[in-house]
Amino acid sequence: MVAVTSPASLRSPFFQRTRSTRTSIRSSSLASSSSMEERQSHPRRVVVCGGGVIGVCTAYFLAKKGASVTLVEKSSVACAASGKAGGFLALDWCDGQPLSALARASFDLHRLLAQELDGPRAYGYRPLTTLSLSVTESPDPPPSGSTPSGTSNAVPDWVDGLVQKPRTIGTPATTAQVHPQLFVRALISKAVENYGVEVVIGKLERVEVEGGRVASAVLEGGRVIDSDAVVLALGPWSCKLELLSSLFRVYGLKAHSIVLEPKEPDAITAHALFLGYYSSQGGKPLDPEVYPRPTGEVYVCGMSAEAEVPDDPEQIVGNPESIRVLKRVAGTVSSHLREGEAEVKAEQACFLPCTDDGVPVIGELPGIAGCYVATGHNCWGILNGPATGAAMAELVLDGRASIVDLTRFSPARFVGRRKGLV
Ligand SMILES: Cc1cc2nc3c(=O)[nH]c(=O)nc-3n(C[C@H](O)[C@H](O)[C@H](O)COP(=O)(O)OP(=O)(O)OC[C@H]3O[C@@H](n4cnc5c(N)ncnc54)[C@H](O)[C@@H]3O)c2cc1C
C-alpha cells in the first residue's frame, strides 16, 4: 500500500459557505402526563423527514430494529445531492478528525450492505484504486493513444492527457464506490418491502411539540402524522426550519457534475482520479474528481461556489460555464472522454450541506424530547450515511448509540452560541 499524506484535504474546496433562509415551526399545548409516559416507553412510531442518503439510511435501520417508520420526502427519494454525488467511499481519509470513527464504521457497513442488497449488481458497489494526478490543459491536446509525459505505470492507459506526479492514494482495501442514486433507491426499496417503511411524498411544514416532547409531524396541506419521534434529515434545507436555524447554521455549497458515456467503456478501468488541474488560461489550479462507474459511465465533479438553496430541489440547475469547464477537464484527462468520443448523459448541480464547524450534527435537540437531527455531512454524506443511520436508530430506540459515539456530533454543542435558543 502506498502512503497517503493528507488525502482529506483533497476534498477541501467543498468546505466553503453560502447563506441559508428560514421558515417557521409552531410548538403548542401540553399533553397529559400518561400519554407522554406511554410515548417515552414505546418510541416506536418514527417519522423521518428527508429522502436523501441520511434520511433513507436512518429509516432503514430504524425499521430493521422494529420501529414503525414513515419517510416524508418533498420531491423524490435521492433527488438532490444524494442522487447526484460521486459516491466515493474511503476507509481512512478522515483519520485524525472528528469523523474518523463514523467514517470507518460506515465504510465497513457499506461492505455489509453490499452483501445484503447485492450491491455490485444493484448499485455498482466496487472497491477501486484511487490516484492523485496533476493535469495540464494544452491548446493542442495530444492525439488519442499518445504516450503521456511524466507518468508512471500506475496510470491506466485511458488517462492519456498531459498528466504528472501520479500518486496512489487509495487501494481497493481502502477506497470503494457506489452509484449514489441507485444505492439510496435500493435501500428504500428494501426498507419498504422487507420492513414496512411507508414513503409519503409531502413537505414537512413543522413539528408539533407537546409538553417538551414531539407529538407529530405536520405536512404542507395540513396532514398530521402522529409520532413518538421525528428525525430531521433535510440536508441543506435544514435551516428552512426555525426549530433548527435558531440553534445552528447549515448552509449549502453548490457543486457541479457531468455524467459521460464513452463509446468504449471497456477501456476505462476502476480508478478514481483526484486532479490538480492547470488550465491553459492560467489561474489557480482546480481540483475536479473523476469516477468511472461499472455501469460504463464516467462521472466528473467539481466547480463549487456559494449560492442560495432554492426551495424546490427540482429547480437546481448548473451554471453553464462550470459545466463547460468540467467537459474540458474530462477531454483533457482522456481522449475517451472528449466530445465525439463520449455522450453527455447529465449536466447537473446540487448542494453540499455544511456546518460552521465542519462537523455533522447528529443527535437529539436540546429541550425537545423525541426530536432528532442528522445533517451537515458535507462532502462525505454518501460514505457516512449508513453509520449515521445505524447510530441514529440506536439513539432513538435504545437511548444511546453503540456503533459510534455521537457525543462529538450532538446539537447541544451549539447551545448558547446563537440568539433565540430552543
Ligand atoms: C458534486 C458532489 C459530489 C459529492 N461526492 C460525494 C462522494 O463522492 N462521497 C460522499 O461520501 N459524499 C459526496 N458528496 C456529499 C453527499 O452527496 C452529501 O453529503 C449527502 O448527499 C447529503 O445527504 P442528505 O441526505 O443530508 O441531503 P440531501 O441529499 O440534500 O437530501 C435532503 C432531502 O430532504 C428533502 N427535503 C428538504 N426539505 C424537506 C421538507 N421540508 N420536507 C420533506 N423533505 C424535505 C429534499 O428534497 C432532499 O431529498 C457529494 C456532494 C456533491 C454536491
The ligand as a Tripos MOL2 file, in Angstrom:
@<TRIPOS>MOLECULE
LIG
   53    58     1     0     0
SMALL
NO_CHARGES

@<TRIPOS>ATOM
      1 C1        -20.9330   17.1940   -6.5360 C.3       1 LIG1
      2 C2        -20.9780   16.3950   -5.2550 C.ar      1 LIG1
      3 C3        -20.2120   15.2390   -5.1350 C.ar      1 LIG1
      4 C4        -20.2220   14.5070   -3.9310 C.ar      1 LIG1
      5 N1        -19.4880   13.3580   -3.8600 N.ar      1 LIG1
      6 C5        -19.5170   12.6230   -2.7140 C.ar      1 LIG1
      7 C6        -18.7710   11.4140   -2.6380 C.ar      1 LIG1
      8 O1        -18.1030   11.0190   -3.6010 O.2       1 LIG1
      9 N2        -18.7960   10.7160   -1.4610 N.ar      1 LIG1
     10 C7        -19.5190   11.1370   -0.3790 C.ar      1 LIG1
     11 O2        -19.4760   10.4780    0.6630 O.2       1 LIG1
     12 N3        -20.2680   12.2690   -0.4560 N.ar      1 LIG1
     13 C8        -20.2780   13.0210   -1.5820 C.ar      1 LIG1
     14 N4        -20.9890   14.1780   -1.6570 N.ar      1 LIG1
     15 C9        -21.7300   14.6330   -0.4660 C.3       1 LIG1
     16 C10       -23.0950   13.9730   -0.3450 C.3       1 LIG1
     17 O3        -23.7430   13.9850   -1.5700 O.3       1 LIG1
     18 C11       -23.9390   14.7010    0.7150 C.3       1 LIG1
     19 O4        -23.2110   14.8480    1.9170 O.3       1 LIG1
     20 C12       -25.2020   13.9020    1.0170 C.3       1 LIG1
     21 O5        -25.8740   13.5700   -0.1820 O.3       1 LIG1
     22 C13       -26.1450   14.6800    1.9300 C.3       1 LIG1
     23 O6        -27.2660   13.8710    2.1410 O.3       1 LIG1
     24 P1        -28.5530   14.4040    2.8980 P.3       1 LIG1
     25 O7        -29.5000   13.2700    2.9990 O.co2     1 LIG1
     26 O8        -28.1250   15.0780    4.1640 O.co2     1 LIG1
     27 O9        -29.1100   15.5880    1.9960 O.3       1 LIG1
     28 P2        -29.8490   15.5910    0.5660 P.3       1 LIG1
     29 O10       -29.3430   14.5600   -0.3350 O.co2     1 LIG1
     30 O11       -29.8100   17.0050    0.1080 O.co2     1 LIG1
     31 O12       -31.3370   15.1850    0.9340 O.3       1 LIG1
     32 C14       -32.1920   16.0400    1.6470 C.3       1 LIG1
     33 C15       -33.6080   15.6760    1.2310 C.3       1 LIG1
     34 O13       -34.5320   16.3710    2.0680 O.3       1 LIG1
     35 C16       -35.6480   16.7240    1.2770 C.3       1 LIG1
     36 N5        -36.3420   17.8230    1.9560 N.ar      1 LIG1
     37 C17       -35.8810   19.0750    2.1690 C.ar      1 LIG1
     38 N6        -36.7960   19.7940    2.8600 N.ar      1 LIG1
     39 C18       -37.8530   18.9740    3.0870 C.ar      1 LIG1
     40 C19       -39.0990   19.1320    3.7530 C.ar      1 LIG1
     41 N7        -39.4430   20.2950    4.3450 N.pl3     1 LIG1
     42 N8        -39.9480   18.0880    3.8090 N.ar      1 LIG1
     43 C20       -39.6120   16.8930    3.2200 C.ar      1 LIG1
     44 N9        -38.4480   16.6970    2.5790 N.ar      1 LIG1
     45 C21       -37.5710   17.7160    2.5160 C.ar      1 LIG1
     46 C22       -35.0400   17.1290   -0.0690 C.3       1 LIG1
     47 O14       -35.9940   17.0890   -1.1000 O.3       1 LIG1
     48 C23       -33.9210   16.0830   -0.2040 C.3       1 LIG1
     49 O15       -34.3730   14.9440   -0.9120 O.3       1 LIG1
     50 C24       -21.0150   14.9310   -2.8440 C.ar      1 LIG1
     51 C25       -21.8110   16.0700   -2.9760 C.ar      1 LIG1
     52 C26       -21.7900   16.8090   -4.1580 C.ar      1 LIG1
     53 C27       -22.6480   18.0420   -4.2650 C.3       1 LIG1
@<TRIPOS>BOND
     1     1     2 1
     2     2     3 ar
     3     2    52 ar
     4     3     4 ar
     5     4     5 ar
     6     4    50 ar
     7     5     6 ar
     8     6     7 ar
     9     6    13 1
    10     7     8 2
    11     7     9 ar
    12     9    10 ar
    13    10    11 2
    14    10    12 ar
    15    12    13 ar
    16    13    14 ar
    17    14    15 1
    18    14    50 ar
    19    15    16 1
    20    16    17 1
    21    16    18 1
    22    18    19 1
    23    18    20 1
    24    20    21 1
    25    20    22 1
    26    22    23 1
    27    23    24 1
    28    24    25 2
    29    24    26 1
    30    24    27 1
    31    27    28 1
    32    28    29 2
    33    28    30 1
    34    28    31 1
    35    31    32 1
    36    32    33 1
    37    33    34 1
    38    33    48 1
    39    34    35 1
    40    35    36 1
    41    35    46 1
    42    36    37 ar
    43    36    45 ar
    44    37    38 ar
    45    38    39 ar
    46    39    40 ar
    47    39    45 ar
    48    40    41 1
    49    40    42 ar
    50    42    43 ar
    51    43    44 ar
    52    44    45 ar
    53    46    47 1
    54    46    48 1
    55    48    49 1
    56    50    51 ar
    57    51    52 ar
    58    52    53 1
@<TRIPOS>SUBSTRUCTURE
     1 LIG1         1 GROUP 0 **** ****
